[in-house]
Amino acid sequence: MNRQVAELETRLADRFEQHPDVDIYLSMPGLGDVLGARALDEFGDDPDRYSTAKSRRNYAGISPVTVASGRKRAVLARHVGNRRLHNAMYQ
């Protein structure tokens, strides 16, 4: 089984390195071939899917949420988002 996992990782890395956005994903700290391919899979490879960088952050669940009521204002962490992508980014 270890041999098969190593073979699959090699094939995944070969295919991932052929993608035009591979440099962007590999520039993120902590993402190698396997987690970078997983993040690419979750985001998709359609460049027009997200109209702004904020919409991409919202999908990933890493964009902060501002809650305002009267004179009080708080910036909180977002708890809604793509959990598979969130797990890939924080592994």
C-alpha positions in Angstrom: 0.0 0.0 0.0 2.9 2.4 0.7 4.2 1.8 -2.8 0.8 2.6 -4.3 0.5 5.8 -2.2 3.9 6.9 -3.3 3.0 6.2 -6.9 -0.2 8.2 -6.7 1.6 11.1 -5.1 4.1 11.1 -7.9 1.4 11.0 -10.6 -0.5 13.8 -8.7 2.6 16.0 -8.6 3.3 15.5 -12.3 -0.3 16.5 -13.2 -0.4 19.4 -10.8 2.9 20.8 -12.1 1.3 21.1 -15.6 -1.4 23.5 -14.4 -0.8 27.1 -15.4 -1.5 28.4 -11.8 0.8 26.0 -10.0 3.2 28.8 -9.0 0.5 30.7 -7.2 -0.6 27.6 -5.2 3.0 26.6 -4.4 3.8 30.1 -3.2 1.4 29.7 -0.3 3.2 28.8 2.9 2.8 25.1 3.8 1.3 24.0 0.5 3.2 21.4 -1.4 2.1 19.3 -4.3 -0.6 17.3 -2.5 -2.3 20.1 -0.5 -1.8 22.5 -3.4 -3.6 20.2 -5.7 -6.4 19.8 -3.1 -6.7 23.6 -2.8 -6.9 23.9 -6.6 -9.6 21.2 -6.7 -11.7 23.0 -4.1 -11.3 26.5 -5.8 -11.7 25.1 -9.3 -9.7 26.2 -12.3 -12.1 28.6 -13.9 -10.4 32.0 -13.6 -13.8 33.9 -13.9 -15.5 31.9 -11.1 -14.8 34.6 -8.5 -15.3 38.3 -9.5 -13.0 39.7 -6.8 -10.4 38.5 -4.3 -12.9 39.1 -1.5 -15.3 36.7 -3.0 -12.6 34.0 -3.1 -11.7 34.7 0.5 -15.4 34.5 1.4 -15.7 31.1 -0.3 -12.6 29.9 1.6 -14.0 31.2 4.9 -11.0 33.4 5.7 -12.5 36.8 5.2 -13.3 38.7 8.4 -16.8 39.7 9.3 -17.6 43.2 10.7 -20.5 43.4 13.1 -21.7 46.8 13.9 -24.6 47.9 16.2 -24.9 51.5 17.2 -21.6 52.7 18.6 -20.1 49.3 18.9 -18.2 47.6 16.1 -16.3 44.2 16.1 -14.3 42.3 13.6 -14.8 38.6 14.0 -13.6 35.4 12.3 -15.9 33.9 9.7 -17.3 30.5 10.7 -19.0 29.7 7.4 -17.0 28.4 4.5 -15.7 25.4 2.6 -14.6 23.1 5.3 -12.6 20.8 3.0 -10.6 23.8 1.7 -10.2 25.2 5.3 -8.8 21.8 6.4 -6.4 21.7 3.4 -5.1 25.2 4.1 -4.5 24.5 7.8 -2.9 21.1 7.7 
